[in-house]
Amino acid sequence: MVDTPIKLNDGTSIPWLGFGTGTILYGKNAELMVAAAVRAGITHLDGAQAYTNEESLGAGITASGKPRSELYVTTKLHQLDAGETVRDSLLASLKKLKLDYVDLFLIHTPTAFKEPGRLKEIWKQFEAVKAEGLTKSIGVSNFRITQLKEILDGATVPPVINQIEYHPYVLKDLKALREFQAQHGIVTESYGAQSPLFRAKGGPVDPVLTRVAQRLSETGSQQYNEGHVLLLWQREKGIVVVTTTAKESRLADYIAVANAPPLTQEEIAAIDEAGSQWHRRHFTAFMPDTD
Ligand SMILES: NC(=O)c1ccc[n+]([C@@H]2O[C@H](COP(=O)([O-])OP(=O)(O)OC[C@H]3O[C@@H](n4cnc5c(N)ncnc54)[C@H](OP(=O)(O)O)[C@@H]3O)[C@@H](O)[C@H]2O)c1
């Protein structure tokens, strides 16, 4: 199932596959696609203040007709105006989303809070909005080890998730980060999972994905493609995936991954090996690859 729960370190869980309202939907009205995604079977929705379309995410949730309790909704803190608190900012998001709480609230990027000690202070405010019930869980996005260490020092609640660009072409450079997260029980949530298909085409992973997709398609009547293989590769690694589309037809394609057989250890190793030959990172170019 695409809503297979992945356990988080605060006792909650998150559906494995999420539908995002950034990238192709960034700054656009996402209502129709959000409602279509929920109707197709996706219960995990990923929004952000920076996408400037939280109202349409909220409208899509309403239009879907799905009870709030059956949905998992994320939003992310972009930045704070002078004098504005994290609580003020989250309340403004909740108003736009027409929700009483979100399931997950993330610091979108650490570089928005560069002054010494600021990240730690922001994280304390995140702990407070969680305690108040305005969000069920708190986490981060685009963090590297240095920034994770900064907020973990003195934290009473560790982040549940770090949402980062993740696909075979960043595997090698983010190895240390993933190991650090594993030590602290911080789940990786990926975006950019389909990058090898259209942001970094023609690379060493391509033939491996095609071979694996063919093998999977021979197991039954369902046809699998390279995109499915990339999603399955993440699933095998226990990574929560956020993807998106501007096409309703693509939703059925994403959902079809739910019943796919698992990849073999040889296939996972072959994708890892091919991915490690290249380094391609599309997003957050201002962030270091390591530490
Ligand atoms: N935290 C952050 O800083 C951050 C940054 C980026 C994204 N995100 C979140 O993650 C979400 C997804 O990000 P993403 O767009 O990078 O995800 P992605 O899964 O890498 O890319 C999604 C795109 O892949 C295309 N696609 C899917 N299957 C394909 C196939 N078989 N062949 C060719 N193209 C295919 C789709 O195109 P069509 O539209 O044509 O179907 C879609 O637009 C965003 O909406 C946002 O919520 C977060």
The ligand as an SDF file (V2000), in Angstrom:
LIG
                    3D

 48 52  0  0  0  0  0  0  0  0999 V2000
   12.0120   20.2770    1.3530 N   0  0  0  0  0  0  0  0  0  0  0  0
   12.4010   20.7790    0.1990 C   0  0  0  0  0  0  0  0  0  0  0  0
   13.2780   21.6520    0.1340 O   0  0  0  0  0  0  0  0  0  0  0  0
   11.7600   20.2540   -1.0590 C   0  0  0  0  0  0  0  0  0  0  0  0
   12.3620   20.5080   -2.3040 C   0  0  0  0  0  0  0  0  0  0  0  0
   11.7530   19.9850   -3.4440 C   0  0  0  0  0  0  0  0  0  0  0  0
   10.5770   19.2680   -3.3430 C   0  0  0  0  0  0  0  0  0  0  0  0
   10.0000   19.0760   -2.1180 N   0  0  0  0  0  0  0  0  0  0  0  0
    8.7040   18.3480   -1.9810 C   0  0  0  0  0  0  0  0  0  0  0  0
    8.7450   17.1360   -2.6850 O   0  0  0  0  0  0  0  0  0  0  0  0
    7.7260   17.1070   -3.6950 C   0  0  0  0  0  0  0  0  0  0  0  0
    8.1820   16.2830   -4.8680 C   0  0  0  0  0  0  0  0  0  0  0  0
    9.3910   16.7920   -5.3570 O   0  0  0  0  0  0  0  0  0  0  0  0
    9.9220   16.4640   -6.8120 P   0  0  0  0  0  0  0  0  0  0  0  0
    9.0560   17.1300   -7.8030 O   0  0  0  0  0  0  0  0  0  0  0  0
   11.3590   16.7600   -6.8110 O   0  0  0  0  0  0  0  0  0  0  0  0
    9.6550   14.8770   -6.8940 O   0  0  0  0  0  0  0  0  0  0  0  0
   10.1040   13.8360   -8.0230 P   0  0  0  0  0  0  0  0  0  0  0  0
    9.3840   12.5920   -7.6560 O   0  0  0  0  0  0  0  0  0  0  0  0
   11.5640   13.7820   -8.1910 O   0  0  0  0  0  0  0  0  0  0  0  0
    9.5720   14.4460   -9.3640 O   0  0  0  0  0  0  0  0  0  0  0  0
    8.2030   14.5290   -9.6620 C   0  0  0  0  0  0  0  0  0  0  0  0
    8.1100   14.7210  -11.1610 C   0  0  0  0  0  0  0  0  0  0  0  0
    8.5550   13.5130  -11.7540 O   0  0  0  0  0  0  0  0  0  0  0  0
    7.9420   13.3890  -12.9880 C   0  0  0  0  0  0  0  0  0  0  0  0
    7.8610   11.9440  -13.2470 N   0  0  0  0  0  0  0  0  0  0  0  0
    7.3080   10.9880  -12.4700 C   0  0  0  0  0  0  0  0  0  0  0  0
    7.4160    9.7620  -13.0180 N   0  0  0  0  0  0  0  0  0  0  0  0
    8.0810    9.9520  -14.1680 C   0  0  0  0  0  0  0  0  0  0  0  0
    8.4910    9.0760  -15.1980 C   0  0  0  0  0  0  0  0  0  0  0  0
    8.2470    7.7270  -15.1440 N   0  0  0  0  0  0  0  0  0  0  0  0
    9.1450    9.6150  -16.2580 N   0  0  0  0  0  0  0  0  0  0  0  0
    9.3950   10.9470  -16.3210 C   0  0  0  0  0  0  0  0  0  0  0  0
    9.0160   11.8330  -15.3760 N   0  0  0  0  0  0  0  0  0  0  0  0
    8.3690   11.3380  -14.3130 C   0  0  0  0  0  0  0  0  0  0  0  0
    6.5630   14.0060  -12.8130 C   0  0  0  0  0  0  0  0  0  0  0  0
    6.2580   14.6850  -14.0050 O   0  0  0  0  0  0  0  0  0  0  0  0
    4.7290   15.0840  -14.4020 P   0  0  0  0  0  0  0  0  0  0  0  0
    4.3820   16.2910  -13.5760 O   0  0  0  0  0  0  0  0  0  0  0  0
    4.8720   15.3530  -15.8520 O   0  0  0  0  0  0  0  0  0  0  0  0
    3.8880   13.8960  -14.0660 O   0  0  0  0  0  0  0  0  0  0  0  0
    6.7160   14.9630  -11.6360 C   0  0  0  0  0  0  0  0  0  0  0  0
    6.5550   16.3260  -11.9630 O   0  0  0  0  0  0  0  0  0  0  0  0
    7.4790   18.5750   -3.9810 C   0  0  0  0  0  0  0  0  0  0  0  0
    6.2260   18.8030   -4.5790 O   0  0  0  0  0  0  0  0  0  0  0  0
    7.5550   19.1420   -2.5820 C   0  0  0  0  0  0  0  0  0  0  0  0
    6.3600   18.8670   -1.8580 O   0  0  0  0  0  0  0  0  0  0  0  0
   10.5930   19.5370   -0.9830 C   0  0  0  0  0  0  0  0  0  0  0  0
  1  2  1  0
  2  3  2  0
  2  4  1  0
  4  5  1  0
  4 48  2  0
  5  6  2  0
  6  7  1  0
  7  8  2  0
  8  9  1  0
  8 48  1  0
  9 10  1  0
  9 46  1  0
 10 11  1  0
 11 12  1  0
 11 44  1  0
 12 13  1  0
 13 14  1  0
 14 15  2  0
 14 16  1  0
 14 17  1  0
 17 18  1  0
 18 19  2  0
 18 20  1  0
 18 21  1  0
 21 22  1  0
 22 23  1  0
 23 24  1  0
 23 42  1  0
 24 25  1  0
 25 26  1  0
 25 36  1  0
 26 27  1  0
 26 35  1  0
 27 28  2  0
 28 29  1  0
 29 30  1  0
 29 35  2  0
 30 31  1  0
 30 32  2  0
 32 33  1  0
 33 34  2  0
 34 35  1  0
 36 37  1  0
 36 42  1  0
 37 38  1  0
 38 39  2  0
 38 40  1  0
 38 41  1  0
 42 43  1  0
 44 45  1  0
 44 46  1  0
 46 47  1  0
M  CHG  2   8   1  16  -1
M  END
$$$$
